[in-house]
Amino acid sequence: MITRLVVIGGYFLVVLAIGFLARTRIKATPETYFLADRSLGTLVLLGTMAATNFSAFTIFGTSGAGYRDGYAFFPIMGFGTGFMALTFWIIGKKAWQIGKERSILTPPELVKSLYGSPFLSVIVSVVMIVFTIPYLALQPMAAGYALEELLGLPYFYGCALVTALMVAYTFRGGLKAVAWTDLFQGFVMVSLLVAAFVLVSRHHGGFVEAQVKALSSAPELFSRPGARGTYTIGIWMSYMMLWFFCDPMFPQLFQRFFSAGSVTALKRTMLWYPTVCTFIFFIPISIGVMGRLSFPDLTGKTADRILPMVMNAIGGDLMAALVITAGLAALMSTMDSQLLTLSSLFTRDILPAISRQTVATSLPGRIFVIALALAGLALAYKPPATILQIATQTFTGLAVLFPTVLFGLYLRKVYASAAILSIIAGEGLLILLYSGLLPGGFFLPVVWVMAATFAVYLLAHVSLCIRDGSIAGLVPGRLSRSYYSLSFLAIFILGTDFWAWNHAGATTGGIPLWVFYFVALSAGQTILMSLMTKTAGAED
């Protein structure tokens, strides 16, 4: 137990030290506190974006899904999350350019600048805050699970301890502290996940031997639609759409576009992201599959604890503590970014709308960090569902904002009323679907919600253009060359490989061959993105 306390305590002290060294002054400008003066280079930008997106969901939710459903969950995460790197260019490049030109700090400020509507800006702020707080609560939830398994600390005490630590360095340091702690925590997460993977594999006689044992005892873990039959083609496509539309709308990721030191840093981040996703997501899913060999009878939310349970059982005090630290690194690097970004929305968008005055310092945002942390902690007190279920519901609410941002950036003329109607329609339909008043059918709610959101926006936009006699409003600006658009669409469609469904198929090195198919798709996506950005750079 002493070893475990020393490892966890030492890690917490290092994070606090990095946050302290990278601190900003209490009276620093909002641009310094929230965007680190728009100075992040490729390494720090990639590190903070990856660490911000790889949350408790990545370590605990993904390993839990691997335990419950097997490798069927890997392409959804490895390929599906990597595919949304395309939006780093589609959304990120123009957001960065406009943000730098107009001194924009937050996503709602960008929307306000594009549409000229303070009311729309407030709506976007409220949506981002409301749907990010439940996702924020996942982080202390996972911390509570991990510290309870590792140290025997009561669940909620673990939630509160990690929340207090993150508030300490986020309150003081701002994005500069968050970005550098994210880089460190991302390195810790990857290194220790790999160590856990090696340890679990060796415990079962090596990776291939472990896979053979798992295949023999539970072959359904190696096929689609997964062990429980969860990932049908409709659900599969739904998740692919969910990540693509939702991830760039995470306020903590969106704001990173503004913090880039150059468009080159954004481009390189986009190009590396699919590779990072492929590598990172395979590890916890595989650990979840191998976890079946040690704990074969877990169900529901309990499966989200499989990683700490396995490491506690086979790793010894030192390795168990180190690997649980990887999970803590993942969740802390997400929660600190969520706290910082939501506080910037309060400072730059909500508070000025209430007070009718621009906030000149970052102090109100720092105070709001504490309030948000307490809200997330309250929701974590009695979690209502699995980590994956909570994430899926909140992600859909954020995805509703995608048409507003996309069309705002690329249409020659925009109307705030079209955006407002689309957001109301999307969120209203989401409530009806998740409350059970409307059936979801073959797909997750995100498919119907996004169809409605896009349709309402475009119908309202076209109607308003016709009313105003605006031909320019009906003509979009150039998004990209058509052959690139068709190529990315082809990769997305190939991601739904219906011909490989309902059987495990052959394996190589213990891994189903269809896993390698998705690795190849991600590589093809990266090549296409590289060609596209070179073409765009030459044209610029």
C-alpha positions as CSV (number, residue, x, y, z in Angstrom):
1,M,0.0,0.0,0.0
2,I,2.9,2.4,0.8
3,T,4.2,1.9,-2.8
4,R,0.8,2.8,-4.3
5,L,0.5,5.9,-2.2
6,V,4.0,7.0,-3.1
7,V,3.4,6.5,-6.8
8,I,0.0,8.3,-6.9
9,G,1.2,11.0,-4.6
10,G,4.3,11.6,-6.6
11,Y,2.4,11.9,-9.8
12,F,0.0,14.4,-8.3
13,L,3.0,16.5,-7.1
14,V,4.6,16.5,-10.5
15,V,1.4,17.7,-12.2
16,L,1.0,20.4,-9.6
17,A,4.6,21.5,-10.1
18,I,4.2,21.7,-13.9
19,G,1.0,23.7,-13.5
20,F,2.7,26.1,-11.1
21,L,5.7,26.6,-13.3
22,A,3.5,27.3,-16.3
23,R,1.2,29.7,-14.3
24,T,-0.3,33.0,-15.6
25,R,-0.8,36.1,-13.5
26,I,-4.2,36.4,-11.8
27,K,-4.8,39.7,-13.7
28,A,-3.6,38.2,-17.0
29,T,-5.7,39.0,-20.1
30,P,-8.3,36.5,-21.2
31,E,-6.2,35.8,-24.4
32,T,-3.2,34.8,-22.3
33,Y,-5.2,32.8,-19.7
34,F,-7.5,31.0,-22.2
35,L,-5.4,30.7,-25.3
36,A,-1.8,30.9,-24.1
37,D,-1.4,33.9,-26.5
38,R,-2.2,31.8,-29.5
39,S,1.4,30.3,-29.5
40,L,1.0,26.5,-29.3
41,G,3.4,24.7,-31.7
42,T,2.8,21.3,-33.3
43,L,4.1,19.1,-30.4
44,V,2.2,20.9,-27.6
45,L,-0.9,21.3,-29.8
46,L,-1.1,17.7,-30.8
47,G,-0.3,16.6,-27.3
48,T,-3.0,18.8,-25.7
49,M,-5.6,18.0,-28.4
50,A,-5.0,14.2,-28.1
51,A,-4.8,14.3,-24.3
52,T,-7.9,16.5,-24.1
53,N,-9.9,14.0,-26.3
54,F,-8.5,10.9,-24.7
55,S,-10.5,11.0,-21.4
56,A,-11.7,8.7,-18.8
57,F,-13.9,7.4,-21.6
58,T,-10.8,6.3,-23.5
59,I,-9.2,4.4,-20.6
60,F,-12.1,3.1,-18.6
61,G,-15.1,3.4,-20.9
62,T,-13.2,1.9,-23.9
63,S,-11.7,-1.0,-21.9
64,G,-15.2,-1.6,-20.4
65,A,-16.7,-1.7,-23.9
66,G,-13.8,-4.1,-25.0
67,Y,-14.7,-6.4,-22.1
68,R,-18.5,-6.3,-22.9
69,D,-18.4,-6.3,-26.7
70,G,-14.8,-7.2,-27.9
71,Y,-12.9,-5.9,-30.8
72,A,-16.1,-4.8,-32.5
73,F,-15.6,-1.5,-30.7
74,F,-12.1,-0.9,-32.0
75,P,-13.0,0.4,-35.5
76,I,-15.6,2.7,-34.1
77,M,-13.0,4.3,-31.9
78,G,-9.7,3.8,-33.8
79,F,-11.0,4.6,-37.2
80,G,-14.1,6.6,-36.4
81,T,-12.4,9.0,-34.0
82,G,-9.4,9.3,-36.3
83,F,-11.6,10.1,-39.3
84,M,-12.9,13.3,-37.5
85,A,-9.3,14.7,-37.9
86,L,-10.6,15.8,-41.3
87,T,-12.6,18.5,-39.4
88,F,-9.4,19.9,-38.0
89,W,-8.9,21.2,-41.5
90,I,-12.5,21.9,-42.5
91,I,-13.4,23.7,-39.3
92,G,-10.1,24.4,-37.7
93,K,-8.3,26.2,-40.5
94,K,-11.0,28.8,-41.1
95,A,-11.7,29.1,-37.4
96,W,-8.0,29.8,-36.7
97,Q,-7.8,32.4,-39.5
98,I,-10.9,34.3,-38.4
99,G,-10.1,34.0,-34.8
100,K,-6.7,35.5,-35.2
101,E,-8.0,38.3,-37.5
102,R,-10.9,39.3,-35.1
103,S,-9.3,38.4,-31.7
104,I,-11.8,35.7,-31.0
105,L,-11.3,33.4,-28.0
106,T,-14.3,31.1,-27.8
107,P,-16.6,29.1,-30.2
108,P,-19.7,31.2,-29.4
109,E,-17.7,34.4,-30.1
110,L,-16.9,32.9,-33.5
111,V,-20.6,32.2,-34.1
112,K,-21.5,35.7,-33.0
113,S,-18.9,37.2,-35.4
114,L,-20.1,35.0,-38.3
115,Y,-23.8,35.6,-37.8
116,G,-23.9,39.0,-36.1
117,S,-26.3,37.7,-33.4
118,P,-25.5,37.9,-29.6
119,F,-28.6,35.9,-29.0
120,L,-27.4,33.0,-31.1
121,S,-24.0,33.2,-29.3
122,V,-25.7,32.8,-26.0
123,I,-27.7,29.8,-27.2
124,V,-24.5,28.1,-28.4
125,S,-22.8,28.9,-25.1
126,V,-25.7,27.3,-23.1
127,V,-25.7,24.2,-25.3
128,M,-22.0,23.7,-24.9
129,I,-22.1,24.1,-21.1
130,V,-25.2,22.0,-20.6
131,F,-24.0,19.1,-22.7
132,T,-20.4,19.2,-21.5
133,I,-21.0,19.1,-17.8
134,P,-22.3,15.5,-17.8
135,Y,-19.2,14.6,-19.9
136,L,-17.1,16.5,-17.4
137,A,-18.6,14.4,-14.6
138,L,-17.3,11.2,-16.3
139,Q,-13.8,12.2,-15.2
140,P,-14.3,12.3,-11.4
141,M,-16.4,9.1,-11.8
142,A,-13.5,7.3,-13.4
143,A,-11.1,8.7,-10.8
144,G,-13.3,7.4,-8.0
145,Y,-13.4,3.9,-9.6
146,A,-9.6,3.9,-10.0
147,L,-8.7,5.1,-6.6
148,E,-11.2,2.8,-4.9
149,E,-9.7,-0.2,-6.6
150,L,-6.1,0.8,-6.1
151,L,-6.2,2.4,-2.6
152,G,-9.5,1.3,-1.1
153,L,-10.4,5.0,-1.0
154,P,-14.2,5.4,-0.9
155,Y,-15.5,6.2,-4.4
156,F,-16.6,9.8,-3.8
157,Y,-13.5,10.7,-1.9
158,G,-11.5,9.8,-4.9
159,C,-13.8,11.9,-7.1
160,A,-13.3,14.9,-4.8
161,L,-9.5,14.5,-4.4
162,V,-8.8,14.5,-8.2
163,T,-11.3,17.3,-8.8
164,A,-9.6,19.5,-6.2
165,L,-6.2,18.8,-7.7
166,M,-7.3,19.9,-11.2
167,V,-9.0,23.0,-9.9
168,A,-5.8,24.0,-8.2
169,Y,-3.6,24.2,-11.3
170,T,-6.3,25.2,-13.7
171,F,-7.4,28.1,-11.6
172,R,-3.9,29.4,-11.3
173,G,-2.3,28.4,-14.6
174,G,-4.8,28.8,-17.5
175,L,-4.2,27.2,-20.9
176,K,-0.5,27.4,-20.6
177,A,-0.5,25.2,-17.5
178,V,-3.2,22.9,-19.0
179,A,-1.4,22.4,-22.3
180,W,1.9,21.5,-20.6
181,T,0.3,19.3,-18.1
182,D,-1.7,17.7,-20.9
183,L,1.6,17.0,-22.8
184,F,3.1,15.4,-19.7
185,Q,-0.1,13.5,-18.9
186,G,-0.5,12.3,-22.5
187,F,3.1,10.9,-22.4
188,V,2.3,9.2,-19.0
189,M,-0.9,7.8,-20.4
190,V,0.6,6.2,-23.5
191,S,3.7,4.9,-21.7
192,L,1.8,3.2,-18.9
193,L,-1.0,1.9,-21.1
194,V,1.7,0.1,-23.2
195,A,3.2,-1.2,-19.9
196,A,-0.3,-2.5,-18.9
197,F,-0.8,-4.1,-22.2
198,V,2.6,-5.9,-22.0
199,L,1.9,-7.0,-18.4
200,V,-1.6,-8.4,-19.1
201,S,-0.3,-10.2,-22.2
202,R,2.6,-11.8,-20.3
203,H,0.4,-12.9,-17.5
204,H,-1.6,-15.0,-20.0
205,G,1.5,-16.4,-21.8
206,G,2.0,-13.7,-24.3
207,F,-0.3,-11.6,-26.5
208,V,-1.0,-14.3,-29.1
209,E,-1.6,-17.0,-26.5
210,A,-3.9,-14.7,-24.6
211,Q,-5.9,-14.0,-27.8
212,V,-6.2,-17.7,-28.5
213,K,-7.5,-18.3,-25.1
214,A,-10.0,-15.5,-25.4
215,L,-11.1,-16.6,-28.9
216,S,-11.6,-20.2,-27.5
217,S,-13.7,-19.1,-24.5
218,A,-15.6,-16.2,-26.1
219,P,-15.3,-16.2,-30.0
220,E,-18.1,-13.5,-30.1
221,L,-15.5,-11.0,-28.9
222,F,-13.7,-11.3,-32.2
223,S,-16.6,-10.6,-34.6
224,R,-19.2,-8.0,-35.4
225,P,-21.7,-7.0,-34.2
226,G,-19.9,-7.8,-30.9
227,A,-20.4,-10.1,-28.0
228,R,-23.9,-8.7,-27.1
229,G,-24.9,-8.1,-30.7
230,T,-24.8,-4.3,-30.0
231,Y,-23.0,-2.9,-33.0
232,T,-25.3,-3.6,-35.9
233,I,-24.7,-1.8,-39.1
234,G,-27.1,0.9,-38.2
235,I,-25.4,1.5,-34.8
236,W,-22.0,1.3,-36.4
237,M,-22.8,4.0,-38.9
238,S,-24.4,6.1,-36.1
239,Y,-21.2,6.1,-34.1
240,M,-19.1,7.0,-37.1
241,M,-21.4,10.0,-37.7
242,L,-21.5,10.9,-34.0
243,W,-17.7,11.3,-33.8
244,F,-17.4,13.2,-37.0
245,F,-20.1,15.8,-36.1
246,C,-19.6,15.9,-32.4
247,D,-15.8,15.9,-31.7
248,P,-15.0,19.3,-33.3
249,M,-17.9,20.7,-31.3
250,F,-16.4,19.8,-28.0
251,P,-15.7,23.3,-26.7
252,Q,-12.4,22.1,-25.2
253,L,-11.2,20.9,-28.7
254,F,-12.8,23.7,-30.7
255,Q,-11.0,26.3,-28.6
256,R,-7.7,24.6,-29.4
257,F,-8.1,25.7,-33.0
258,F,-7.7,29.3,-31.8
259,S,-4.6,28.6,-29.7
260,A,-2.5,27.2,-32.6
261,G,0.7,29.2,-33.3
262,S,0.2,28.7,-37.0
263,V,-1.9,26.9,-39.6
264,T,1.0,24.5,-40.1
265,A,0.7,23.4,-36.5
266,L,-3.0,22.6,-37.2
267,K,-2.2,20.7,-40.4
268,R,0.5,18.5,-38.7
269,T,-1.9,17.8,-35.8
270,M,-4.5,16.7,-38.3
271,L,-2.1,14.4,-40.1
272,W,-0.9,12.7,-37.0
273,Y,-4.2,12.3,-35.3
274,P,-5.5,9.1,-37.1
275,T,-2.3,7.3,-36.3
276,V,-2.5,8.3,-32.7
277,C,-6.1,7.2,-32.4
278,T,-5.4,3.8,-34.1
279,F,-2.6,3.1,-31.6
280,I,-4.2,4.4,-28.5
281,F,-7.7,2.9,-28.7
282,F,-6.4,-0.6,-29.6
283,I,-4.6,-1.0,-26.3
284,P,-7.5,-0.5,-23.7
285,I,-9.9,-2.5,-25.9
286,S,-7.4,-5.4,-26.1
287,I,-6.9,-5.2,-22.4
288,G,-10.7,-5.4,-21.9
289,V,-10.9,-8.5,-24.1
290,M,-8.0,-10.2,-22.2
291,G,-9.7,-9.1,-18.9
292,R,-12.4,-11.7,-19.7
293,L,-9.8,-14.4,-18.8
294,S,-9.4,-13.0,-15.3
295,F,-12.9,-11.8,-14.5
296,P,-15.4,-13.5,-16.8
297,D,-18.7,-12.5,-15.2
298,L,-18.8,-8.7,-14.9
299,T,-21.9,-6.9,-16.2
300,G,-23.1,-3.3,-16.9
301,K,-21.3,-0.5,-15.2
302,T,-19.0,-2.9,-13.3
303,A,-17.2,-3.6,-16.6
304,D,-15.9,0.0,-16.6
305,R,-13.6,-1.0,-13.7
306,I,-11.9,-3.9,-15.6
307,L,-8.6,-2.1,-16.1
308,P,-8.0,-1.2,-12.4
309,M,-9.3,-4.7,-11.4
310,V,-6.9,-6.5,-13.7
311,M,-3.9,-4.4,-12.7
312,N,-4.8,-4.8,-9.0
313,A,-5.0,-8.5,-9.4
314,I,-1.9,-9.2,-11.5
315,G,0.4,-6.2,-11.5
316,G,1.7,-6.0,-8.0
317,D,1.7,-2.7,-6.1
318,L,4.1,-0.8,-8.3
319,M,2.7,-1.7,-11.7
320,A,-0.9,-1.5,-10.5
321,A,-0.2,2.0,-9.2
322,L,1.6,3.1,-12.4
323,V,-1.0,1.8,-14.7
324,I,-3.9,3.4,-12.8
325,T,-1.9,6.6,-13.0
326,A,-2.3,6.3,-16.8
327,G,-6.0,6.4,-16.3
328,L,-5.8,9.4,-14.0
329,A,-3.6,11.2,-16.6
330,A,-6.2,10.6,-19.2
331,L,-9.1,11.9,-17.2
332,M,-7.3,14.8,-15.7
333,S,-6.1,16.0,-19.1
334,T,-9.7,16.1,-20.3
335,M,-11.3,17.6,-17.2
336,D,-8.8,20.5,-16.8
337,S,-9.5,21.5,-20.5
338,Q,-13.2,21.2,-20.0
339,L,-13.1,23.4,-16.9
340,L,-10.9,26.0,-18.6
341,T,-13.0,26.2,-21.8
342,L,-16.4,26.3,-20.1
343,S,-15.1,29.1,-17.9
344,S,-14.0,31.0,-21.0
345,L,-17.5,30.7,-22.3
346,F,-18.9,32.1,-19.1
347,T,-16.3,35.0,-19.1
348,R,-16.5,35.9,-22.8
349,D,-20.1,35.1,-23.8
350,I,-22.5,34.6,-20.8
351,L,-21.3,37.3,-18.4
352,P,-21.1,40.1,-21.1
353,A,-24.6,39.2,-22.2
354,I,-25.8,39.7,-18.6
355,S,-23.8,42.7,-17.6
356,R,-23.6,44.4,-21.0
357,Q,-19.9,44.9,-20.4
358,T,-16.8,43.3,-21.8
359,V,-14.8,41.4,-19.2
360,A,-11.2,42.7,-19.2
361,T,-9.6,40.1,-16.8
362,S,-9.7,36.3,-16.4
363,L,-10.7,36.4,-12.8
364,P,-14.5,35.7,-13.3
365,G,-13.5,32.7,-15.5
366,R,-11.2,31.4,-12.8
367,I,-14.0,31.6,-10.2
368,F,-16.4,29.8,-12.6
369,V,-13.8,26.9,-12.8
370,I,-14.6,26.1,-9.2
371,A,-18.4,26.3,-9.8
372,L,-18.1,23.9,-12.8
373,A,-16.0,21.5,-10.9
374,L,-18.5,21.3,-8.1
375,A,-21.3,20.7,-10.7
376,G,-19.4,17.8,-12.3
377,L,-18.6,16.4,-8.8
378,A,-22.3,16.5,-7.9
379,L,-23.3,14.6,-11.0
380,A,-20.6,12.0,-10.3
381,Y,-22.0,11.3,-6.9
382,K,-24.5,8.7,-8.2
383,P,-23.7,7.9,-11.8
384,P,-26.9,7.0,-13.7
385,A,-25.4,4.7,-16.4
386,T,-22.2,3.4,-17.9
387,I,-19.5,5.7,-19.1
388,L,-20.3,4.9,-22.8
389,Q,-24.0,5.6,-22.3
390,I,-23.5,8.9,-20.7
391,A,-20.9,10.0,-23.3
392,T,-23.2,9.0,-26.3
393,Q,-26.1,11.0,-25.0
394,T,-24.1,14.2,-24.3
395,F,-22.1,13.9,-27.5
396,T,-25.3,14.1,-29.6
397,G,-26.4,17.3,-27.9
398,L,-23.1,18.9,-29.0
399,A,-23.2,17.5,-32.5
400,V,-26.4,19.7,-33.1
401,L,-24.1,22.7,-33.3
402,F,-22.1,21.4,-36.3
403,P,-24.4,22.8,-39.1
404,T,-24.4,26.2,-37.5
405,V,-20.6,26.4,-37.5
406,L,-20.0,24.7,-40.8
407,F,-22.4,26.8,-42.8
408,G,-21.4,29.9,-40.9
409,L,-17.8,29.4,-42.1
410,Y,-18.6,28.5,-45.7
411,L,-21.8,30.0,-46.9
412,R,-21.5,33.4,-48.5
413,K,-24.5,34.8,-46.7
414,V,-25.9,33.5,-43.4
415,Y,-29.0,34.0,-41.2
416,A,-29.0,33.7,-37.5
417,S,-32.7,32.6,-37.5
418,A,-31.8,29.5,-39.6
419,A,-29.1,28.5,-37.1
420,I,-31.4,29.1,-34.1
421,L,-34.2,27.0,-35.7
422,S,-31.9,24.2,-36.5
423,I,-30.5,24.1,-32.9
424,I,-34.0,24.1,-31.4
425,A,-35.2,21.4,-33.8
426,G,-32.1,19.2,-33.1
427,E,-32.2,19.5,-29.3
428,G,-36.0,19.1,-29.2
429,L,-35.8,15.9,-31.3
430,L,-33.0,14.6,-29.1
431,I,-35.2,15.0,-26.0
432,L,-38.0,13.2,-27.6
433,L,-35.8,10.3,-28.7
434,Y,-34.0,9.8,-25.4
435,S,-37.2,10.1,-23.4
436,G,-38.7,7.3,-25.5
437,L,-41.5,9.4,-26.9
438,L,-40.1,8.7,-30.4
439,P,-38.5,5.4,-31.4
440,G,-34.9,5.5,-32.6
441,G,-35.3,2.4,-34.8
442,F,-32.3,1.1,-36.7
443,F,-30.0,4.0,-35.7
444,L,-28.8,5.9,-32.7
445,P,-30.6,9.2,-32.1
446,V,-27.7,11.1,-33.6
447,V,-28.7,10.1,-37.2
448,W,-32.2,11.4,-36.9
449,V,-31.1,14.5,-34.9
450,M,-28.5,15.4,-37.5
451,A,-30.8,14.8,-40.4
452,A,-33.3,17.2,-38.8
453,T,-30.7,19.8,-37.9
454,F,-29.2,20.0,-41.4
455,A,-32.7,19.9,-43.0
456,V,-34.2,22.7,-40.9
457,Y,-31.1,24.9,-41.3
458,L,-31.0,24.5,-45.1
459,L,-34.8,24.9,-45.6
460,A,-34.8,28.0,-43.5
461,H,-31.7,29.4,-45.2
462,V,-33.1,28.8,-48.7
463,S,-36.4,30.3,-47.8
464,L,-34.8,33.4,-46.4
465,C,-32.5,33.8,-49.4
466,I,-35.5,33.6,-51.7
467,R,-37.4,36.1,-49.6
468,D,-34.4,38.5,-49.8
469,G,-33.7,37.8,-53.4
470,S,-30.1,36.8,-52.4
471,I,-28.5,34.6,-55.1
472,A,-25.2,34.9,-53.3
473,G,-26.7,33.3,-50.2
474,L,-27.6,30.2,-52.2
475,V,-24.0,29.7,-53.4
476,P,-21.5,28.2,-51.0
477,G,-17.9,29.2,-50.8
478,R,-15.4,26.6,-51.9
479,L,-15.1,23.9,-49.2
480,S,-12.5,21.7,-51.1
481,R,-12.0,20.1,-54.4
482,S,-14.8,17.7,-55.3
483,Y,-12.5,14.7,-55.9
484,Y,-11.2,15.0,-52.4
485,S,-14.7,15.2,-51.0
486,L,-15.7,12.1,-52.9
487,S,-12.6,10.3,-51.8
488,F,-13.2,10.9,-48.1
489,L,-16.9,9.9,-48.6
490,A,-15.6,6.7,-50.2
491,I,-13.4,6.0,-47.1
492,F,-16.4,6.7,-44.8
493,I,-18.6,4.2,-46.8
494,L,-15.8,1.6,-46.8
495,G,-15.7,1.9,-43.0
496,T,-19.1,0.1,-43.0
497,D,-17.8,-3.2,-44.3
498,F,-21.1,-5.0,-44.2
499,W,-19.6,-8.0,-46.1
500,A,-17.4,-8.9,-43.1
501,W,-20.3,-9.0,-40.6
502,N,-21.5,-11.9,-38.3
503,H,-18.4,-14.1,-38.3
504,A,-15.0,-13.9,-36.6
505,G,-13.0,-14.7,-39.7
506,A,-9.2,-15.4,-39.8
507,T,-6.8,-13.9,-37.3
508,T,-3.1,-12.9,-37.6
509,G,-1.0,-12.6,-34.5
510,G,-4.2,-13.2,-32.5
511,I,-5.9,-10.1,-34.1
512,P,-8.9,-10.4,-36.5
513,L,-7.9,-9.5,-40.0
514,W,-10.7,-6.9,-40.3
515,V,-8.9,-4.9,-37.6
516,F,-6.0,-4.5,-40.1
517,Y,-8.5,-3.4,-42.7
518,F,-9.4,-0.4,-40.6
519,V,-5.8,0.4,-39.9
520,A,-5.3,0.5,-43.7
521,L,-8.3,2.8,-44.1
522,S,-6.9,5.2,-41.5
523,A,-3.6,5.2,-43.4
524,G,-5.4,6.0,-46.7
525,Q,-7.2,8.8,-45.0
526,T,-3.9,10.3,-43.8
527,I,-2.4,10.1,-47.3
528,L,-5.5,11.9,-48.7
529,M,-5.4,14.6,-46.1
530,S,-1.7,15.2,-46.8
531,L,-2.4,15.6,-50.5
532,M,-5.4,17.9,-49.8
533,T,-3.4,20.2,-47.5
534,K,-0.5,20.5,-50.0
535,T,-3.0,21.4,-52.7
536,A,-4.7,24.0,-50.5
537,G,-1.4,25.4,-49.4
538,A,-0.3,25.9,-53.0
539,E,-3.6,27.6,-53.8
540,D,-3.4,29.9,-50.8
